[in-house]
Amino acid sequence: MQHKKYLSIERLKHNYTDGFQKGDFIIIQEKIDGANASFQFDFETETFTAFWRNQELNLSNNLRGFWEYAQSLDKERYNDLTLKDLRLFGEWLVQHTVKYPSNCYQKLYLFDI
């Protein structure tokens, strides 16, 4: 499985808006200062596959606990053929530059499917 790479938009300047047309549906969200992560249920192995950027995670390369988090998810909730080929993307909140309340860490804040 490959990790989907998102476009990096540092600032939305006037000359960057050519790709938008009147009537386009645009979602603007606040950036959470964590680590971009995703997971997907692998129907062949009946396990969760976890990613960080373009790397597949494992026990030794775990993105500060994200791999373990993905492995702890309830398989029955995701073992549904309607979810086949869907990957959930989010920001894995670990301590970085911005300081958040301690009860916000070690959670995945979803932003795309």
Secondary structure, DSSP 8 states (H G I E B T S, - for coil): ---------S---GGGGGG--TT---------SSEEEEEEEETTTTEEEEEETTEE--SSS-TTTHHHHHHTS-HHHH--GGGTT--EEEEE--SSSS---GGGSS-EEEEE-
